[in-house]
Amino acid sequence: MNALGNQWQQNKDISQIHPYQSVISEGTVCKEPYTLEGGHDIFTINDPTGTIDCAAYEPTKEFRKIVRDLCIGDIVEVYGIKRIRHHGLKGSGPDAPINLVRVKHLFKSRASNQLAGHMASLGVCGLNAPGI
């Protein structure tokens, strides 16, 4: 069993993600991260089956800094839970985001490679929310 438990064993295409599921999904960042009032950071990923928002919440300060450094074209693996609604984000039900607990940066796009040198150390290591 991995550090996140058995519930994280199943990878899903974005079109297979439903509310109240723990998911792992790989996708390409297709919308730059942005911050909502209250400090929640949102970015969007896509795969051949669809598009979904991913949300990192204010209490996960260090984790959110990593999310903010993502660039369009980066490939990530996200771990989280799909909720039924999100206050502050446009959309609920099928449009609600994945609430993130972990992000793996699998590939850095050209834009990401041009960022400051601290990004170079990310590689393919898992980036966890505190306490995970």
N, C-alpha and C positions, 0 to 999 in steps of 0.2 A: 504494500500500500504506500502511496506517495504521501508527502507532507500535507496535502490538501484533502486526503481521504478518497474513498471509492467513488463518491458522487461526481468526481471530476474525470472519470475514465473515458467518457464518450465524447468524441469530437463531433461537431455538427456543422453542416452547411447553414448559412444564415437563414435560408428559407425553412429550415427544420426547427428553428428556435421558437418556443412557445412560452407564454407566461408561466412563472413559478418553476422553471427548469434551471438547474445548475448546468452551465454549458462551458465548453471549450470550443472556440471557433477561430479559424485563421482567416485573415482578410488584409486587404490593402487600405491604408489610410486614404480616404478620398475627400475629406473635408478637414481643413486646419482645425486644431483644437481651439476652443473658446471657453470663456469663463462666464457662468451665470451669476446673477446677483446672489450673494450668499456663499460664493466661493467654489461651487461645483464646476469641474472641468469636463467638457464634452468633446468628443471627436467622433467621426463617422468612419466606418470601414465597409468595404464591399467585397463580395466574392462573385463567382459566376451566377449564383442563385439569388442574390439580393443585396440590400444595404441595411445597416442598423447603426444607431447611435450607441456609444459606450460612455458611461459616466463614472468619474472618480470624484469622491465626495470630500468636502472641506476638511474633515478630521484627518485625512490621509495626506498630510502636508508634503512629505518628501516624495511620496508616490505621485502626487499631482504635479510636482515639478517635472518629473520624467514624462508624464502625459503631455504637458505643455511643450516639450521639446520634439514631439513627433511631427513629421512633415508628410505632406501628400506624397504618396508613392512608397512610403515605408510599409513593410509587411510585418504584421504583428499577430501573435496568438493571444487571445483574450480569454480570461477565466472570469466567470461571474454568474450572476443570477438575473434572469429576465423577470422583471416585475410587471404588474398589470398597469401601473400608472406611475407618473413622476411629476411631482409638483414643481413648477417652474420650467419644465420642458414642454414644448408644444408636442402634443401627442400623448395618447394613453392606449391601453389595450395593445394591439399589435404594433403600435408605433412607439411604445415605451422602450427605454434603453436597457442595455445590459449594465447592471450595477457591478462595477469591476472590483475584483479582489487581487488580480494578478495580470501582468502584461509581460509577454516575452517579445523582445524586439528581434525578429528573425532576419530582417534585411533592412538596411538603411538606404534610402533613396539618395540620389545625387545631391538633392537639396539638403538632406540631413547630413551628408558627409561634409558639406561646406560649413556646418555650424562649428562652434568652438571645440577645441580639442577634448574637452571632457566627455563629449559624446562618443569618442572613439573607443572608450573602454566598455561600452555597453555590450557589444557582441551579441551573443545569443543567450546571455544569462537571464534568468527570470527576475522580474522586478515585482516585488510583492508589496501589498499594502501592509502597513504596520500590524504586527500581531498574527500574520499569516505564515 
